Amino acid sequence: MIIPVYRVLSYAAIPFISWFLQRRKSKKKEHPGRLKERFGYPSKIRPKGNIVWLHAASVGEAISALSLIKEIKKFYSSTQILITTGTVTSERIMAERLPSDVIHQFIPIDQPIWIKRFLSYWDPCLILWMESEFWPNFLTDIKKRKIPLILINARISQNSYKIWKRFPKTISRLMNCFILCMAQSERDANKLIKLGAKAVEVPGNLKYAAESLPADDSELTALWNAIGKRPIWIAASTHQGEEAIVADAHRFLSSSYPNLLTIIIPRHPIRGNEIASSLSNQGFMTQLREERHSIEAKTEIYIANTIGELGLFYRLSPIAFVGGTLIPHGGQNLLEAAKLDCAIIHGPSTDNFTTITKEMSKVDGSILVHNKIELAEAVSTLMSDETRRQAQIIAASNIAKDKISILGKVMNHLSPFLTPDKVPPNIQNRS
């Protein structure tokens, strides 16, 4: 009953959705030249042949998808790939890092008319759905068209699990749209089965197998020259509320390290001006990365409010606090820092990366902190004790290297659906 009602409401909401998208556009949360894609209209010409469509909603999912896309193209070179994302930030990253022959589009809103337009035009032979976005109209329409749909890197948060358990018939119907679910962990697999998934495998978290974040060598050199011998640490992928904690930690540290440079890389770069203004009002000498001025000697806190440069700053600093962990968010990917030889600090909120956090804790590959005092103490320890810092870096790096095999496991599960003689009969003869 819930899905039919949702479908009716989807039609009724069209005027509101259109208004909402226009408002997001005015706030620069939608791409101004590509808004039509959100209504299912294509902005690229469909290539001939079979298309595999991969949907990755967030920045993290999109980055995880990159390694999978390259692996598919390596072994199935004739396969065309379409990837959809839902945010402007993810689109910018895809523009920089996608292979030239991979098509990017924004995912249409979950409205039947727009979905029909999208699916009819792109006509994919296989759909790979990342993580846990269960859009009822999309999933049910895909099943009606008998397009093989596989859930990749699936995870179910505890909150989501509790909510879906209240609607067992609805979630079971949605789960049955997937012919295969690949879970991040055994815990996620058990949740998926209880929610109604039939075929479940556990290859591991694809985010762990992602390639190291890239960096521009010339930009790295320029920053090194600007910083010189100043002590440095970074706060990466921070969320609202964490920047103030980082700034307080900087204040504590500055008595012992008077020339300290703290670099903040907000998860959402659009917040850069807001962060700079707030910290300036507290007396800190701040500077914004987007202004492209060289780091000044008087700069205390440098705010890297640009897109796609996290790899640059992980290479720049030997010490990294990973954000989304000192506020109730669930954390960001610790392995991104580990792969680039950073000594990692994080808060207690790591629900999004529970497994990897536990693995790092067991081998002293990271430091857990709970507040600004502990954060300052952890940074100070790592700055003053090179032996401790290097041991922590090596421990975390070894865990990161062990996760590369996950990509191969995912490909093993996908290969039957990518092999030409396994393609459903209705698309085998497509021109």
C-alpha positions in Angstrom: 0.0 0.0 0.0 2.8 2.4 0.8 4.5 2.3 -2.6 1.2 3.1 -4.6 0.5 6.0 -2.3 4.1 7.2 -2.7 3.7 7.0 -6.4 0.5 9.1 -6.4 2.2 11.7 -4.1 5.1 11.8 -6.5 2.8 13.0 -9.3 1.1 15.5 -7.0 4.5 16.9 -5.9 5.7 17.9 -9.4 5.1 21.7 -9.0 6.8 21.7 -5.5 9.7 19.6 -6.8 10.3 22.0 -9.7 10.2 25.0 -7.3 12.5 23.2 -4.9 15.1 22.4 -7.7 15.0 26.1 -8.8 15.7 27.2 -5.2 18.6 24.7 -4.9 19.9 26.1 -8.2 19.8 29.7 -6.8 21.9 28.4 -3.8 24.4 26.8 -6.2 23.4 23.3 -5.0 22.3 22.4 -8.5 24.3 22.7 -11.7 22.9 25.8 -13.5 23.4 24.4 -17.0 22.3 20.9 -16.3 19.1 21.2 -14.3 17.1 19.4 -17.0 18.9 16.2 -16.2 17.0 16.2 -12.9 13.8 15.9 -14.9 15.2 12.9 -16.9 16.3 14.9 -20.0 19.7 13.8 -21.3 22.5 16.2 -22.0 24.7 13.7 -23.8 24.2 11.5 -26.9 23.7 7.8 -26.1 26.4 5.7 -27.6 25.6 2.6 -29.5 25.8 -0.8 -27.8 25.2 -2.0 -24.3 25.3 0.5 -21.4 26.0 -0.3 -17.8 24.5 2.3 -15.6 26.1 2.9 -12.2 24.5 5.1 -9.6 26.6 6.7 -6.8 24.7 9.3 -4.9 27.4 10.9 -2.7 31.0 12.1 -3.1 32.3 9.1 -1.2 30.3 6.6 -3.3 31.3 8.3 -6.5 35.0 8.0 -5.6 34.5 4.4 -4.7 32.9 3.8 -8.0 36.0 5.1 -9.9 38.1 2.1 -9.3 35.2 -0.2 -10.2 34.6 1.7 -13.5 38.3 1.4 -14.5 38.3 -2.3 -13.7 35.2 -2.9 -15.8 36.7 -0.9 -18.7 39.9 -2.9 -18.4 38.3 -6.3 -18.9 35.2 -5.3 -20.8 36.4 -2.5 -23.1 33.4 -2.5 -25.4 31.0 -1.9 -22.5 29.7 1.7 -22.3 29.4 3.1 -18.8 26.9 5.8 -17.5 27.4 7.1 -14.0 24.9 9.2 -12.1 25.4 11.3 -9.0 23.2 13.6 -7.0 25.4 16.6 -6.0 27.3 19.4 -7.6 30.5 18.4 -5.7 30.4 14.8 -6.9 29.9 16.1 -10.5 33.0 18.2 -10.3 35.1 15.4 -9.0 33.7 13.1 -11.7 34.6 15.7 -14.3 38.2 15.7 -13.2 38.7 11.9 -12.6 36.4 9.9 -14.9 37.8 8.2 -18.0 37.0 10.3 -21.1 34.6 7.7 -22.5 32.5 7.4 -19.4 29.2 9.5 -19.4 28.1 11.4 -16.3 24.5 12.6 -15.7 22.7 13.9 -12.6 20.2 11.3 -11.2 16.6 12.4 -12.0 14.3 13.0 -9.1 12.3 9.9 -8.1 9.2 10.9 -10.1 7.6 8.3 -12.5 7.5 10.6 -15.6 11.1 11.6 -15.3 12.3 8.1 -14.5 10.5 6.8 -17.6 12.2 9.4 -19.7 15.6 8.6 -18.3 15.3 4.8 -18.6 13.8 4.9 -22.1 16.6 7.1 -23.4 19.6 5.4 -21.8 18.1 1.8 -22.0 20.8 0.2 -19.7 21.4 -3.6 -19.9 22.7 -3.7 -16.3 22.3 -1.3 -13.3 24.7 -1.1 -10.4 23.2 0.7 -7.4 25.7 1.9 -4.8 25.1 1.6 -1.0 21.6 2.3 0.3 19.4 4.7 -1.7 16.1 2.8 -2.1 14.0 5.1 -4.3 10.7 3.3 -4.7 9.7 4.6 -8.1 13.1 4.0 -9.6 13.5 0.5 -8.2 10.0 -0.7 -9.1 10.2 0.7 -12.6 13.6 -0.9 -13.2 12.1 -4.3 -12.2 9.1 -3.8 -14.5 11.5 -3.3 -17.4 13.3 -6.5 -16.3 16.7 -4.8 -16.2 19.2 -6.7 -13.9 19.7 -4.6 -10.9 22.6 -5.2 -8.4 23.2 -3.5 -5.1 26.9 -2.7 -4.7 28.7 -1.9 -1.5 25.5 -2.2 0.4 25.2 -0.9 4.0 22.3 -0.3 6.3 22.7 2.0 9.2 21.1 1.0 12.4 18.7 4.0 12.2 17.7 3.1 8.7 17.3 -0.6 9.7 14.9 0.3 12.5 12.8 2.5 10.3 12.5 -0.1 7.5 11.6 -2.8 9.9 8.4 -0.9 10.6 7.4 -1.4 7.0 8.4 -5.0 6.3 6.2 -5.5 3.2 7.5 -2.3 1.5 11.2 -2.9 2.1 10.8 -6.6 1.1 9.3 -5.5 -2.2 12.1 -3.1 -2.8 14.8 -5.6 -1.8 13.3 -8.0 -4.3 14.1 -5.6 -7.1 17.8 -6.6 -6.7 19.0 -9.8 -8.2 22.1 -9.6 -6.1 23.2 -7.6 -3.1 26.9 -7.2 -2.2 27.3 -6.1 1.4 30.1 -4.2 3.0 30.1 -6.5 6.1 28.5 -9.6 7.6 26.5 -7.2 9.8 25.1 -5.4 6.8 24.4 -8.7 5.0 22.4 -10.0 8.0 20.3 -6.8 8.0 19.7 -7.0 4.2 18.5 -10.7 4.6 16.2 -9.7 7.4 14.8 -6.9 5.3 14.0 -9.4 2.5 17.1 -9.6 0.2 17.4 -13.0 -1.4 20.9 -13.3 -2.8 23.6 -11.7 -0.6 27.4 -11.8 -0.9 30.0 -10.1 1.3 33.0 -9.0 -0.7 33.8 -6.1 1.7 33.7 -2.3 1.5 34.6 -1.1 -1.9 35.7 2.2 -0.4 38.7 0.4 1.1 39.9 -0.6 -2.4 39.6 2.9 -3.9 42.7 4.4 -5.5 44.7 7.0 -3.6 43.3 10.5 -3.9 45.1 12.4 -6.7 47.1 15.6 -6.4 48.6 18.2 -8.7 52.4 18.0 -8.3 52.9 21.7 -9.1 50.4 22.7 -6.5 52.0 20.5 -4.0 55.4 22.0 -4.6 54.0 25.5 -4.4 52.4 24.8 -1.0 55.6 23.1 0.3 57.6 26.2 -0.6 55.0 28.5 1.0 54.9 26.5 4.3 58.6 25.9 4.6 59.6 24.5 7.9 56.4 25.4 9.8 54.8 22.7 11.8 51.6 21.6 10.1 48.5 19.4 10.7 45.2 19.1 8.8 41.6 18.7 9.7 40.0 16.8 6.8 36.4 16.6 5.7 35.1 18.6 8.7 31.5 19.2 9.4 29.7 22.1 11.1 30.7 22.2 14.7 34.1 20.6 14.2 35.9 23.7 12.9 35.5 25.5 16.2 36.9 22.4 18.0 39.9 22.4 15.6 40.4 26.1 16.1 40.4 25.7 19.9 43.0 22.9 19.5 45.1 25.2 17.4 45.0 27.8 20.2 46.2 25.2 22.8 48.9 24.0 20.5 50.2 27.4 19.5 51.9 28.0 22.9 54.2 25.0 22.2 54.3 25.5 18.4 54.2 29.3 17.9 54.5 29.0 14.1 51.9 26.3 13.8 49.8 26.1 10.6 46.4 24.4 10.8 44.7 23.5 7.5 40.9 22.9 7.5 39.4 21.1 4.5 35.6 21.3 5.0 33.5 18.4 3.7 31.3 21.0 2.0 33.6 23.6 0.4 30.7 26.1 0.1 31.0 26.6 3.8 34.5 28.1 3.4 33.5 31.7 3.7 31.3 31.0 6.7 34.1 29.2 8.5 36.7 31.9 7.7 34.4 34.7 9.0 33.6 32.8 12.2 37.2 32.1 13.0 38.3 35.6 12.1 35.8 36.9 14.6 37.5 34.8 17.2 40.8 36.5 16.5 42.4 33.9 14.2 44.4 34.9 11.1 42.6 32.9 8.4 43.1 32.5 4.7 40.9 30.9 2.0 42.4 28.5 -0.6 40.0 29.6 -3.3 41.5 33.0 -3.4 44.7 31.3 -4.7 47.1 33.6 -2.8 50.3 32.0 -1.4 50.1 31.0 2.3 51.3 34.0 4.3 53.7 33.8 7.2 51.0 35.3 9.5 48.3 32.8 8.5 47.3 30.6 11.4 44.4 28.7 9.8 44.2 28.0 6.1 40.8 26.9 4.8 40.9 24.7 1.8 37.5 25.4 0.4 38.2 23.9 -3.0 36.9 20.7 -4.7 39.0 17.6 -5.4 42.1 18.6 -3.5 41.9 16.5 -0.4 44.7 14.2 -1.8 46.9 17.3 -2.1 46.6 18.1 1.6 47.0 14.5 2.8 50.3 14.5 1.0 51.2 17.8 2.5 50.7 16.9 6.2 52.1 14.0 8.2 49.2 14.4 10.7 45.5 14.3 9.9 42.3 14.6 11.9 39.5 13.0 9.9 36.2 14.8 10.4 32.6 13.8 10.7 33.7 12.0 13.9 33.5 14.6 16.6 29.9 15.3 15.8 27.1 12.7 15.4 27.7 12.1 11.7 29.3 8.7 11.4 32.7 9.7 10.1 34.6 9.9 6.8 36.9 7.4 5.2 40.1 6.9 7.3 41.8 4.9 4.6 42.1 7.9 2.3 44.5 9.3 4.8 46.2 6.0 5.5 47.0 5.4 1.8 48.8 8.8 1.8 50.9 8.1 4.9 49.2 10.3 7.4 49.1 9.6 11.2 45.3 9.5 11.8 43.3 11.1 14.6 39.5 10.7 14.8 36.6 11.2 17.1 34.1 8.5 18.4 31.5 8.9 15.7 32.6 6.3 13.2 29.5 4.3 12.4 30.0 4.7 8.7 33.4 3.0 9.0 33.1 0.7 12.0 35.1 -2.2 10.7 38.1 -0.2 9.5 38.1 1.9 12.7 38.2 -1.3 14.8 41.0 -2.8 12.7 43.1 0.4 13.0 42.5 0.5 16.8 43.8 -3.0 17.2 47.2 -2.2 15.7 47.5 1.4 17.1 47.0 2.7 13.6 44.9 5.7 14.8 44.2 7.8 17.9 40.7 8.3 19.3 39.9 11.7 20.8 36.7 13.0 22.3 37.2 16.8 22.7 39.4 19.8 21.9 41.8 19.0 24.7 42.4 15.4 23.6 42.7 16.5 20.0 45.4 19.1 20.9 47.2 16.5 23.0 47.1 13.9 20.2 48.5 16.4 17.6 51.2 17.4 20.1 52.2 13.8 20.7 52.5 13.0 17.0 54.4 16.2 16.3 57.0 15.6 19.1 57.4 11.8 18.9 58.5 10.9 15.3 59.0 7.2 16.3 55.4 7.0 17.5 54.1 8.9 14.4 56.0 6.6 11.9 54.8 3.4 13.7 51.2 4.6 13.5 51.5 5.6 9.8 53.0 2.1 8.9 50.2 0.3 10.9 47.5 2.2 9.1 49.2 1.9 5.7 49.4 -1.9 6.0 45.7 -2.2 6.6 45.0 0.0 3.6 47.2 -2.3 1.4 45.3 -5.4 2.6 42.0 -4.1 1.3 43.0 -4.0 -2.4 41.7 -7.5 -3.0 38.1 -6.4 -2.3 37.9 -5.0 -5.9 38.7 -8.4 -7.3 36.0 -10.0 -5.2 33.4 -7.5 -6.4 34.4 -8.1 -10.1 34.2 -11.9 -9.6 30.5 -11.5 -8.6 29.8 -9.1 -11.5 31.6 -11.0 -14.2 28.6 -13.3 -15.1 26.5 -10.2 -15.7 29.1 -8.5 -17.8 30.0 -11.5 -20.1 28.2 -11.2 -23.4 26.6 -14.6 -23.4 25.0 -13.9 -20.0 23.4 -10.7 -21.2 19.5 -11.0 -21.2 18.2 -12.0 -24.7 16.3 -8.7 -25.2 19.6 -6.7 -25.4 22.0 -9.2 -27.1 21.3 -7.9 -30.5 21.2 -4.2 -29.7 23.0 -2.1 -32.3 
